Amino acid sequence: MYKACNNDNFIRITAMSYQHILVPVDGSAISLAAVKHAAQLATGFHSHLTLISLIAEDPFTGVDFHYSSSIMKEYFIQAQANAEQALTEAAAIAAQAGCKVQTKIMKGVVSAEGVTQSAHDLNADLIVMGSHGRTGLKKFILGSFAQDVLSQSELPVMIIKA
């Protein structure tokens, strides 16, 4: 139980504890900033921290052209290597904060649904992710992956604005 002072009145604030924090990582500076914050939270709460990287099972779903199996093979090799590199870098950031992590490559849909489904499958109780903090026309044109996760998740989502 924490006490906070507001206008000379003491208010009791119950500290929420998270047992399992999930962070989607894509190797961007924004996702790595989210890892840093999540690692600090996990250390403070003595929580389990899982870093995931999503790989699309079929990135060409719905396209109007035929692609060869060699294209898919090259895609999977490169996607796997990129995911492993991003998770290695993210795990090192968490280790600097004194936090042990689990890393996992999730294959499926690279979307808000993929993140929320991964959180459900891994029994996470908090999702932490980074956001560009775009507004206006940029947000309209480029969208917001973090906003999509926030709107679709039943779990709490902490957005780290980078």
Buried (B, 14 or more C-beta within 10 A) or exposed (E): EEEEEEEEEEEEEEEEEBEBBBBBBBBEEBBBBBBBBBBBBBBEBEBBBBBBBBBBEEBEEEEEEEEEEEEBEEBBEEBBEBBEEBBEBBBEBBEEBEBEBBBBBBBBBBBBBBBBBBBEEBEBBBBBBBBBBBEEEEBEEEEBBBBBBBEBBEBEBBBBEB
